[in-house]
Amino acid sequence: MDANIPVSAHPRVVIVGCGFGGLRLAKELRDAPVQVVMIDRNNYHKFQPLLYQVATGALEADSIAYPIRKIFAGQTNFFYRMADVQCVDSKRNVIVTTVGEIHYDHLVLATGSLTNFFGNETIEKHSMQIKSIPNALNLRSFIFQNFEKALLTTNPEEYQALMNIVVVGGGATGVEISGSLAEMRRHVLPKDYPELDLGQMQIFLVESGGALLKPMSKKSQDDSRRYLEDLGVKVRLNTRVLRYENSRVYYSDTEYIPTDNLIWAAGVNGAEVPGLPPEAITRNKRINVNRWNRVDGFENIYAIGDVANMITDDMPQGLPMLAPVAQQQGTHLGKNFKRILKNQPPLDFKYFNKGVMAIVSRNKAVVDLPKDVHFNGIFGWFTWLFVHLMTLVGFRNKVVAFADWAIGYFSSDQALRLIIRPFNRLDMKDDKGKKAAERQNATPEYIPTPPAIQTPVTS
Ligand SMILES: Cc1cc2nc3c(=O)[nH]c(=O)nc-3n(C[C@H](O)[C@H](O)[C@H](O)COP(=O)(O)OP(=O)(O)OC[C@H]3O[C@@H](n4cnc5c(N)ncnc54)[C@H](O)[C@@H]3O)c2cc1C
């Protein structure tokens, strides 16, 4: 039992997840009379807002992650175990993990979120998501692999599918990755792939709602759309993806976009841990907490960050799933633990919104600050760069990211385009390939009738 964690005279606070929230909480507790036990399935903290830059070759994976043990080196009340938490047994005050059961006096769930595929198994199986570093590296390799395959095919429909990229979800991730891919098409691909007809490569950003960047101001929504369209991204609003079959993304029974590169950024659910009663869990799998981040119905279980659903007067739908919310809740809960240990009553959490921003491309970003302050363009872009650089964990990461960005800016090049996943020529879907045969023999429900109207490719 207890994964060889030393016995302590102090109460044990077990934190599951060293993301933005868990990290801040553990740091806040560095001088508190508690034993801090951190459990994470990865031995590093990752900076999710920059994952898309890894996926598009602008940043190295190592520059957006930092080893947990290094972050907490010297914090004597801190213990880390690398493990996957499988469930909570609240009756016995233990969590069940892949390295055994671990006892807690106080448990904090800071497990973040998971991609929401809205129950569509085909999309879940065949699309690419950007939630982890392996996802981002895989996405980068996969897209370049498809360009290599495009050079080998003689089948026009297959060529189009290999070249097209469809991004679903018009939130910050969808906007940022679409802009970055469009820049890659403009600056990198003509040099690397002079044999490819890039005029045929189309990047679609598909959003089911009526605007991009829904939580931002109308001005930012319009500016970001204009920036993307200037880069040649085809923005399709009010368009819901229905299914993905035979290299076609269908958005009605008869209309589709041919693509082998489907990127799913259409939403997230809380990454709940099994074992809590159903009434504590919301429809999108977040855990209901009070204003002290305490889980409804429990005295010693807390949740912070994306996985926590905290309702406030000004946010009746729950606080947004954003890094600053997780960070502020982590710090606040740490302070409340210290108060509880001194028999003082905990204080309510108040979210301080410092603003929201999104980058579209070089010199183009949108920033909304409180009190309706909005700016964009190159000033917004510098603001975005500065804030992200300052928030990265670790001096080395800041320096490497700055160097990668500076080189990319002055050379209009993204240096990182190695394909580091297996490439199998037999996976090709040309006339001789198995998948082309599958497409021709598609089951009737996927053969559109009357014949499919392909999205205009030159509009
Ligand atoms: C691509 C992308 C772009 C984003 N861009 C922005 C942005 O520009 N601005 C912004 O504010 N927010 C952005 N976000 C959201 C932001 O990253 C999250 O709000 C933030 O990471 C939430 O922090 P957290 O501590 O709740 O969880 P996370 O940071 O997700 O950390 C959760 C941790 O828990 C661990 N974990 C999960 N389940 C288990 C388990 N069962 N066992 C063990 N370990 C587990 C994970 O390994 C991870 O380390 C973005 C997110 C993504 C995916």
The ligand as a MOL file (V3000), in Angstrom:
LIG
                    3D

  0  0  0     0  0            999 V3000
M  V30 BEGIN CTAB
M  V30 COUNTS 53 58 0 0 0
M  V30 BEGIN ATOM
M  V30 1 C -4.6810 22.5830 -27.5670 0
M  V30 2 C -5.1240 23.4120 -26.3810 0
M  V30 3 C -4.9920 24.7940 -26.4110 0
M  V30 4 C -5.3620 25.5690 -25.3090 0
M  V30 5 N -5.1990 26.9230 -25.3690 0
M  V30 6 C -5.4800 27.6680 -24.2700 0
M  V30 7 C -5.2240 29.0660 -24.2640 0
M  V30 8 O -4.7470 29.6450 -25.2590 0
M  V30 9 N -5.5040 29.7660 -23.1230 0
M  V30 10 C -6.0210 29.1650 -22.0080 0
M  V30 11 O -6.2170 29.8150 -20.9910 0
M  V30 12 N -6.2890 27.8540 -21.9950 0
M  V30 13 C -6.0330 27.0830 -23.0910 0
M  V30 14 N -6.2910 25.7370 -23.0810 0
M  V30 15 C -6.9350 25.1670 -21.9030 0
M  V30 16 C -5.9400 24.9480 -20.7860 0
M  V30 17 O -4.8500 24.2070 -21.2610 0
M  V30 18 C -6.6420 24.2200 -19.6650 0
M  V30 19 O -7.6870 25.0400 -19.2040 0
M  V30 20 C -5.6990 23.9100 -18.5220 0
M  V30 21 O -4.6680 23.0540 -18.9620 0
M  V30 22 C -6.4580 23.2510 -17.3820 0
M  V30 23 O -5.5490 22.9700 -16.3660 0
M  V30 24 P -5.8280 21.7440 -15.3860 0
M  V30 25 O -4.8170 21.8470 -14.3040 0
M  V30 26 O -7.2500 21.7060 -15.0010 0
M  V30 27 O -5.5800 20.4330 -16.2620 0
M  V30 28 P -4.4070 20.0360 -17.2470 0
M  V30 29 O -3.4680 21.1480 -17.4690 0
M  V30 30 O -5.0650 19.4120 -18.4110 0
M  V30 31 O -3.6160 18.9040 -16.4370 0
M  V30 32 C -4.2140 17.6740 -16.1000 0
M  V30 33 C -3.1100 16.7130 -15.6610 0
M  V30 34 O -3.7240 15.5690 -15.1000 0
M  V30 35 C -3.0770 14.3980 -15.5410 0
M  V30 36 N -4.0790 13.3290 -15.4700 0
M  V30 37 C -5.3240 13.3440 -15.9840 0
M  V30 38 N -6.0000 12.2380 -15.6580 0
M  V30 39 C -5.1460 11.4930 -14.9160 0
M  V30 40 C -5.2650 10.2150 -14.2910 0
M  V30 41 N -6.4080 9.5070 -14.3260 0
M  V30 42 N -4.1980 9.7160 -13.6370 0
M  V30 43 C -3.0440 10.4260 -13.5710 0
M  V30 44 N -2.8840 11.6470 -14.1440 0
M  V30 45 C -3.9240 12.1700 -14.8000 0
M  V30 46 C -2.6160 14.7380 -16.9480 0
M  V30 47 O -1.5130 13.9400 -17.3400 0
M  V30 48 C -2.2460 16.2270 -16.8070 0
M  V30 49 O -0.8840 16.3890 -16.4770 0
M  V30 50 C -5.9190 24.9400 -24.1690 0
M  V30 51 C -6.0650 23.5430 -24.1460 0
M  V30 52 C -5.6690 22.7840 -25.2400 0
M  V30 53 C -5.8320 21.2830 -25.1920 0
M  V30 END ATOM
M  V30 BEGIN BOND
M  V30 1 1 1 2
M  V30 2 1 2 3
M  V30 3 2 2 52
M  V30 4 2 3 4
M  V30 5 1 4 5
M  V30 6 1 4 50
M  V30 7 2 5 6
M  V30 8 1 6 7
M  V30 9 1 6 13
M  V30 10 2 7 8
M  V30 11 1 7 9
M  V30 12 1 9 10
M  V30 13 2 10 11
M  V30 14 1 10 12
M  V30 15 2 12 13
M  V30 16 1 13 14
M  V30 17 1 14 15
M  V30 18 1 14 50
M  V30 19 1 15 16
M  V30 20 1 16 17
M  V30 21 1 16 18
M  V30 22 1 18 19
M  V30 23 1 18 20
M  V30 24 1 20 21
M  V30 25 1 20 22
M  V30 26 1 22 23
M  V30 27 1 23 24
M  V30 28 2 24 25
M  V30 29 1 24 26
M  V30 30 1 24 27
M  V30 31 1 27 28
M  V30 32 2 28 29
M  V30 33 1 28 30
M  V30 34 1 28 31
M  V30 35 1 31 32
M  V30 36 1 32 33
M  V30 37 1 33 34
M  V30 38 1 33 48
M  V30 39 1 34 35
M  V30 40 1 35 36
M  V30 41 1 35 46
M  V30 42 1 36 37
M  V30 43 1 36 45
M  V30 44 2 37 38
M  V30 45 1 38 39
M  V30 46 1 39 40
M  V30 47 2 39 45
M  V30 48 1 40 41
M  V30 49 2 40 42
M  V30 50 1 42 43
M  V30 51 2 43 44
M  V30 52 1 44 45
M  V30 53 1 46 47
M  V30 54 1 46 48
M  V30 55 1 48 49
M  V30 56 2 50 51
M  V30 57 1 51 52
M  V30 58 1 52 53
M  V30 END BOND
M  V30 END CTAB
M  END
